[in-house]
Amino acid sequence: MSPIIRVVSLWTRHPGWLFLALLLSLGALTAGVMLMGLSGHYLAVAIAGGVLIVPALLPWTGTARVLFRYGERIVGHEAIFRALADLRVWMFRGLARSAAGGLGLRRTGDALARLVNDVDVLDGLFLRIFVPLMGALLLLPMMFWTLEREHGLAVLVLVPFCFVAFWVPWRAARAAEDNAGKVGLAVAGLRTAALDALHGLREVKIFAAEGRMLAEVQAREAQLLAAQRELAGEGAKLSAMAFVAAQGGILLAIILGFFGLPIAAVAAVLVLTAAFEAVLGLPRAGLLYGQAKKAAARVVQAAETGPPVPEPVKPASMPSRNAIAFEHVSFRYAPDRPFVFEDLSVQLPEGSRTAILGPSGAGKSTIAALILKLIEPVSGQIRFGGTDVAQLPAEALRHRIAYLGQTTHLFADTIRNNLLLGDPKAVDEKLWAVLEAAQVADAIRALPEGLDSWLGEGGATLSGGQGRRLALARTLLMNAPVLLLDEPCAGLDAATEQEFFRVFNAATEGRTVLLILHRLTGVEHLDRIWRFTGRTLVAAAG
């Protein structure tokens, strides 16, 4: 299935809206052509007889055209907004499935460009491409009937009409398709450069790198402008060709009118004027189609990329126990990259509290990703409750494991909505209970709106320690039997880090806990400690 057809197939949830918009558009087009034809007919009669007669049908036709056009705008935009909403949700769900552990090798700017720019390009697929094309197909028999009445040779005017309505848009689509790849890459590059500069603004200022970052953004912008200028030049050339062909077609009809019936000639010329005016936008639609084709391919590729770890064909039932065991596990991120670790075996008994230590890059976070089925081992097995996790459904497995990482995100939303990610059905009493357990309830109560207080982006309205405790409260709200913490205090000072672990120790009593750290603070309650040495784990003293 081509990407365009795949996207259009998602819109079948709203067939009534789309079909009504199409009918209204074709009705407006028909009324407009009839209005021009009737006007030309009675104008010619008036010139020939000296009496101007305005039949009752003429104002009704004009009124119908206005009403149809207005209705088509209202219904058409409602239909496409609904369709685009479904498309964005579908794409986001696809991204979530394929990037549960983060964007991975994708760049943030590229993902954002697909979710925003590429979907916006598809905005015009129905109203600016499909509907005008259907109008052109409707005009063909109408023009043939009108022209054939005037003069047999008048049907020759259909040649420039088809040139404008079909060949020029096809050529424009080919040009836009060749150019759209450059534009897509340039947009993604520009967004990536701009996001890097904004996210790293503190470091940019510290190292006085404003000039270098600005130069990178300007270079990306220049690439985008060059690609857009190239497409605009091709579009201008094709639009000029279409305009000349349309004027030539009208001129041909006028010339042939001298050899036919004057009344029919005037009507035919006005009908042709309306018809060519209706299709002169199709070269632009061709450019949009070429861009939409590339955009659809990028959207579908992002949405339909499968999860990094395939789901089992016949998933096993979730075990009743929650012990975790690595059995001779080896892993590397690509065949041409070195192993992160080889033949790794470690036991995490149910109810135990374990720490895995090691320097950055040793493979600690890889262990967390393997447990969560975000990646899969090259060899060996990982067992959860005695069952190979490869045989367990990922969603059910992740419901048993509450995860808190070093980059756990707090959304620009209310405190309540941030917490409800852990349990969407939690009532206020349960929310306050986990806030109490995380020892951040007093700070939330002190806010003017309590649970409904607004958090800035990344939890900027809270201190670092309060933000970590709020993230811990959200993790506790899952009530999962296994807690997995990956450098949860990254970026905090030593005193705040120690206080966080004191709170954590009290709040997680009785659960299976795995702490992934580069060092210990001395206040963690642990049953066993493992340390990375080379590419394997060895037991370490506390």
Phi, psi and omega in degrees: 000128181292154181302322180298314180295322179298318179293314181298325180296334178288340183275357182291354175290344182235050184296324181299313179298314183294317181294319179295320178298319179295315180298317179296320179295314179294325176297318178296320179295315180298317179296322179295317179293318178298320179300315180292318180296313179296320179298314179297320182297310184284336173293318179295320177298318180295320180294319182287320185257351179078006181234126179268117180246126178251102182289159181297333183293332186294307178296327178295323178294317178296318178296317179300319180299316180296315182294318178299316182295317179296314179298321179296322179295314182295307184291319182298315180290324176298317180297315185286328177295320176296318181295318180292326176299315177297321182295317180295318179297316179300316180292319180296319178298321177296318177298320181296321180292318186273349184225044182299333179263020184110177184289348177063234182279354176288150172268146180302318180299322180292315179298319180292321179298322179290318184288331184253294187296312184295321177292323178296324177299322180289350176306320184273002185301319183273304188286327186256350181238298186294312182296311177299325179295317177297325177296319179297319178294325177292325183291331184305304180294327179297316180291320179301316181294317181293315184288323182295328177293326183285309186195138183303322182284350183296338179295347175299337179296339179295338180296305177296330177298313179294326177299315182287318189278334188234312186288313181298315176300321178298316179295322178295320179297320178297316180296317181293324180295321178294326184275333188297328178298319178295317181295317180300314179295322180293319179296314180298318179296320180293317178296318180298314180297318181292318179294320177300317181294319182288314181294328181256028186299323179298313180293324178299317180290319182299316184266011178050047183256021182302318182297317181293318180293320178296320179297322178295316178297317181294324178295317177295321179295321179296321176298318180294315181296322179297317179294319179292323179294321178299315180291320180297322178296316178295320179295320179297319179297314181291324178295321177296317178299318180295319180296315179297317180296321180295316179294324177295321178296318179294319178298318178299318179296322179295315180298313179294334179296333178295338182258005181237207180276125183302320182295314179295327181295315180297316179298318182295320181296317179291323175298317178297320179300315178295320183293314180293326177297324181290331184256357180294342176277351183292327173302320175295323177296325177298317176299316180297323180294318178300318177292319181295325180297315177292318180298318179298320179297319181290321179294313181296320180298319180291323185280330187254008171293124184292167177297151182298333176243114183295147177286145179295144179296314177239087185296144177279158176290146178295132180290161180279336181264167188231018177291149180239137180219130171262126182239101176054049185271132172237145182209141167213155188279341178201154181302332181265012180246155182290159177293137173289315171207160181226140174053045183274129176228130179204146181247135174237087184299154178299131179083359181277162177237111189236143174240139173243121184251157176165160180288169177301136179087000182285337180120012182296312181292334176297323178298318178298316181296324178293318179298322182276002181061034173276336174220167180232150183289154174289321178210164182088180182228149171242123183250139175238115183061028179090353181253137178300126182296339177298337180264000182258142175293134187299317183297316180295322179297316183289340175289340178273347187238118174267129187242135175226114184250179182288340180246027178304129191262136169256127188275154174286081185203187178285160176299320180302310183292329174295319180291322186294349172300328179287327179202098185299340183262004185293137176270172185302321181301319180291324178296314179294328179297315180287329175294322175296316180299324179275001178056043175234004183298319182297321179294324180288320179297330181287345179284148185304323184248011175056234181297336181268011175291145184272132175265141173288174180301128182071017182072033187296340181279355177251159173288168181300316180293319178295321179297319178294321179292323177296320176296322177295319179299319178297321178294318179295331182297336178294336182055038180280147181286343181241131177245128182237113182243122182248102181047057186292345183249021180302130178091354180267153177286167187299318182295316179294322179296316179296319179295322178300315183290330175296317176297316182298316181303317182287327187278344188242021180300133176091354180260161172282125185235132172237116177258127177249113190222159172266345175199162177262152178267341181098356180248359180288142173266111187230148175264328181208153181229133175240145180231138177287127173231111186068237182247026178216171180255141175231147178295141182231154176284157180295000000 
